[in-house]
Amino acid sequence: MVDTYWLLGKRIVEEELKGKDRADYGSNLLKELSIILTKELGKGFSTNSLYYFKKFYTTFPEKFPTLWGKLTWSHYKRLLSVADPVARMWYLKEASEQMWSYRTLD
């Protein structure tokens, strides 16, 4: 799922937002995508979820294939709130190497 969410975030940023941080003023891009994806694929694609997928890709623009399988989406979602990139990478490394639960990471 982590890989899927990263790829969705990548598509939102690269194809829908054309590399910009935000959609044009007045655009309801994430809301519209949420409606389309929910109709086609079912639950799990709320506007809030799509926001986090986009943030996940912009925060981690490079894949970490060796780490993706070690941590859950909850781990990554929590790491998105760590503002300092150096600290975030330290927590990512420690959580994956030490096999921290989400609660330990939190």
ChimeraX commands (.cxc) that place a marker at each C-alpha (Angstrom):
marker #1 position 0.00,0.00,0.00 radius 0.5
marker #1 position 2.86,2.36,0.80 radius 0.5
marker #1 position 4.17,2.07,-2.75 radius 0.5
marker #1 position 0.69,2.63,-4.18 radius 0.5
marker #1 position 0.17,5.75,-2.07 radius 0.5
marker #1 position 3.57,7.11,-3.13 radius 0.5
marker #1 position 2.74,6.49,-6.79 radius 0.5
marker #1 position -0.64,8.20,-6.39 radius 0.5
marker #1 position 1.10,11.19,-4.81 radius 0.5
marker #1 position 3.57,11.26,-7.68 radius 0.5
marker #1 position 0.79,11.24,-10.24 radius 0.5
marker #1 position -1.08,14.03,-8.47 radius 0.5
marker #1 position 2.03,16.21,-8.37 radius 0.5
marker #1 position 3.50,15.45,-11.77 radius 0.5
marker #1 position 0.45,15.02,-13.96 radius 0.5
marker #1 position -2.42,16.83,-12.30 radius 0.5
marker #1 position -0.57,19.72,-10.60 radius 0.5
marker #1 position 2.13,19.86,-13.29 radius 0.5
marker #1 position 4.88,20.05,-10.65 radius 0.5
marker #1 position 3.36,22.96,-8.70 radius 0.5
marker #1 position 2.80,22.79,-4.95 radius 0.5
marker #1 position -0.85,23.78,-5.27 radius 0.5
marker #1 position -3.55,23.75,-7.88 radius 0.5
marker #1 position -4.66,27.04,-9.38 radius 0.5
marker #1 position -6.83,29.27,-7.22 radius 0.5
marker #1 position -10.39,28.04,-7.11 radius 0.5
marker #1 position -9.46,24.57,-8.32 radius 0.5
marker #1 position -11.02,21.68,-6.48 radius 0.5
marker #1 position -8.55,19.19,-7.90 radius 0.5
marker #1 position -8.24,16.89,-4.88 radius 0.5
marker #1 position -11.98,16.97,-4.29 radius 0.5
marker #1 position -12.69,16.10,-7.93 radius 0.5
marker #1 position -10.05,13.34,-7.94 radius 0.5
marker #1 position -11.53,11.98,-4.72 radius 0.5
marker #1 position -14.96,11.67,-6.30 radius 0.5
marker #1 position -13.60,9.99,-9.44 radius 0.5
marker #1 position -11.33,7.53,-7.60 radius 0.5
marker #1 position -14.02,6.64,-5.06 radius 0.5
marker #1 position -16.47,5.86,-7.88 radius 0.5
marker #1 position -13.92,3.76,-9.74 radius 0.5
marker #1 position -12.04,2.08,-6.88 radius 0.5
marker #1 position -14.15,2.40,-3.72 radius 0.5
marker #1 position -13.26,3.73,-0.29 radius 0.5
marker #1 position -9.89,5.13,0.75 radius 0.5
marker #1 position -9.62,8.10,-1.56 radius 0.5
marker #1 position -11.00,10.98,0.48 radius 0.5
marker #1 position -9.74,14.49,-0.18 radius 0.5
marker #1 position -7.76,14.23,3.06 radius 0.5
marker #1 position -6.16,10.94,1.97 radius 0.5
marker #1 position -5.19,12.39,-1.39 radius 0.5
marker #1 position -3.63,15.36,0.39 radius 0.5
marker #1 position -1.46,12.96,2.43 radius 0.5
marker #1 position -0.50,10.96,-0.69 radius 0.5
marker #1 position 0.64,14.18,-2.35 radius 0.5
marker #1 position 2.53,15.25,0.77 radius 0.5
marker #1 position 4.11,11.78,1.02 radius 0.5
marker #1 position 5.51,12.08,-2.50 radius 0.5
marker #1 position 6.73,15.66,-2.04 radius 0.5
marker #1 position 8.34,14.79,1.31 radius 0.5
marker #1 position 9.95,11.60,0.00 radius 0.5
marker #1 position 10.50,12.30,-3.73 radius 0.5
marker #1 position 12.83,9.32,-3.99 radius 0.5
marker #1 position 11.67,5.80,-3.30 radius 0.5
marker #1 position 13.26,3.81,-0.51 radius 0.5
marker #1 position 12.49,0.27,-1.73 radius 0.5
marker #1 position 14.38,-1.36,1.12 radius 0.5
marker #1 position 12.30,0.58,3.67 radius 0.5
marker #1 position 8.83,0.51,2.08 radius 0.5
marker #1 position 8.11,-3.00,3.32 radius 0.5
marker #1 position 9.39,-2.41,6.84 radius 0.5
marker #1 position 7.07,0.41,7.85 radius 0.5
marker #1 position 3.34,0.85,7.53 radius 0.5
marker #1 position 1.41,3.74,6.05 radius 0.5
marker #1 position 0.72,4.91,9.62 radius 0.5
marker #1 position 4.47,5.22,10.21 radius 0.5
marker #1 position 4.96,7.33,7.09 radius 0.5
marker #1 position 1.92,9.46,7.79 radius 0.5
marker #1 position 3.34,10.21,11.25 radius 0.5
marker #1 position 6.76,11.02,9.77 radius 0.5
marker #1 position 5.14,13.62,7.51 radius 0.5
marker #1 position 4.53,15.78,10.57 radius 0.5
marker #1 position 8.27,15.99,11.40 radius 0.5
marker #1 position 9.28,19.38,9.99 radius 0.5
marker #1 position 13.07,18.99,10.15 radius 0.5
marker #1 position 14.25,16.82,7.22 radius 0.5
marker #1 position 17.33,15.61,9.11 radius 0.5
marker #1 position 15.24,14.53,12.10 radius 0.5
marker #1 position 12.65,12.94,9.81 radius 0.5
marker #1 position 15.33,10.83,8.10 radius 0.5
marker #1 position 16.79,9.84,11.47 radius 0.5
marker #1 position 13.37,8.66,12.67 radius 0.5
marker #1 position 12.80,6.84,9.37 radius 0.5
marker #1 position 16.12,5.04,9.64 radius 0.5
marker #1 position 15.73,4.15,13.32 radius 0.5
marker #1 position 12.11,3.03,12.98 radius 0.5
marker #1 position 12.96,0.72,10.09 radius 0.5
marker #1 position 16.18,-0.69,11.57 radius 0.5
marker #1 position 14.77,-1.18,15.07 radius 0.5
marker #1 position 11.36,-2.35,13.78 radius 0.5
marker #1 position 9.56,0.23,15.89 radius 0.5
marker #1 position 5.82,-0.05,16.18 radius 0.5
marker #1 position 3.75,2.98,15.25 radius 0.5
marker #1 position 3.29,3.76,18.95 radius 0.5
marker #1 position 7.03,3.67,19.59 radius 0.5
marker #1 position 7.61,6.02,16.67 radius 0.5
marker #1 position 4.87,8.33,17.87 radius 0.5
marker link #1:1,2 radius 0.2
marker link #1:2,3 radius 0.2
marker link #1:3,4 radius 0.2
marker link #1:4,5 radius 0.2
marker link #1:5,6 radius 0.2
marker link #1:6,7 radius 0.2
marker link #1:7,8 radius 0.2
marker link #1:8,9 radius 0.2
marker link #1:9,10 radius 0.2
marker link #1:10,11 radius 0.2
marker link #1:11,12 radius 0.2
marker link #1:12,13 radius 0.2
marker link #1:13,14 radius 0.2
marker link #1:14,15 radius 0.2
marker link #1:15,16 radius 0.2
marker link #1:16,17 radius 0.2
marker link #1:17,18 radius 0.2
marker link #1:18,19 radius 0.2
marker link #1:19,20 radius 0.2
marker link #1:20,21 radius 0.2
marker link #1:21,22 radius 0.2
marker link #1:22,23 radius 0.2
marker link #1:23,24 radius 0.2
marker link #1:24,25 radius 0.2
marker link #1:25,26 radius 0.2
marker link #1:26,27 radius 0.2
marker link #1:27,28 radius 0.2
marker link #1:28,29 radius 0.2
marker link #1:29,30 radius 0.2
marker link #1:30,31 radius 0.2
marker link #1:31,32 radius 0.2
marker link #1:32,33 radius 0.2
marker link #1:33,34 radius 0.2
marker link #1:34,35 radius 0.2
marker link #1:35,36 radius 0.2
marker link #1:36,37 radius 0.2
marker link #1:37,38 radius 0.2
marker link #1:38,39 radius 0.2
marker link #1:39,40 radius 0.2
marker link #1:40,41 radius 0.2
marker link #1:41,42 radius 0.2
marker link #1:42,43 radius 0.2
marker link #1:43,44 radius 0.2
marker link #1:44,45 radius 0.2
marker link #1:45,46 radius 0.2
marker link #1:46,47 radius 0.2
marker link #1:47,48 radius 0.2
marker link #1:48,49 radius 0.2
marker link #1:49,50 radius 0.2
marker link #1:50,51 radius 0.2
marker link #1:51,52 radius 0.2
marker link #1:52,53 radius 0.2
marker link #1:53,54 radius 0.2
marker link #1:54,55 radius 0.2
marker link #1:55,56 radius 0.2
marker link #1:56,57 radius 0.2
marker link #1:57,58 radius 0.2
marker link #1:58,59 radius 0.2
marker link #1:59,60 radius 0.2
marker link #1:60,61 radius 0.2
marker link #1:61,62 radius 0.2
marker link #1:62,63 radius 0.2
marker link #1:63,64 radius 0.2
marker link #1:64,65 radius 0.2
marker link #1:65,66 radius 0.2
marker link #1:66,67 radius 0.2
marker link #1:67,68 radius 0.2
marker link #1:68,69 radius 0.2
marker link #1:69,70 radius 0.2
marker link #1:70,71 radius 0.2
marker link #1:71,72 radius 0.2
marker link #1:72,73 radius 0.2
marker link #1:73,74 radius 0.2
marker link #1:74,75 radius 0.2
marker link #1:75,76 radius 0.2
marker link #1:76,77 radius 0.2
marker link #1:77,78 radius 0.2
marker link #1:78,79 radius 0.2
marker link #1:79,80 radius 0.2
marker link #1:80,81 radius 0.2
marker link #1:81,82 radius 0.2
marker link #1:82,83 radius 0.2
marker link #1:83,84 radius 0.2
marker link #1:84,85 radius 0.2
marker link #1:85,86 radius 0.2
marker link #1:86,87 radius 0.2
marker link #1:87,88 radius 0.2
marker link #1:88,89 radius 0.2
marker link #1:89,90 radius 0.2
marker link #1:90,91 radius 0.2
marker link #1:91,92 radius 0.2
marker link #1:92,93 radius 0.2
marker link #1:93,94 radius 0.2
marker link #1:94,95 radius 0.2
marker link #1:95,96 radius 0.2
marker link #1:96,97 radius 0.2
marker link #1:97,98 radius 0.2
marker link #1:98,99 radius 0.2
marker link #1:99,100 radius 0.2
marker link #1:100,101 radius 0.2
marker link #1:101,102 radius 0.2
marker link #1:102,103 radius 0.2
marker link #1:103,104 radius 0.2
marker link #1:104,105 radius 0.2
marker link #1:105,106 radius 0.2
view
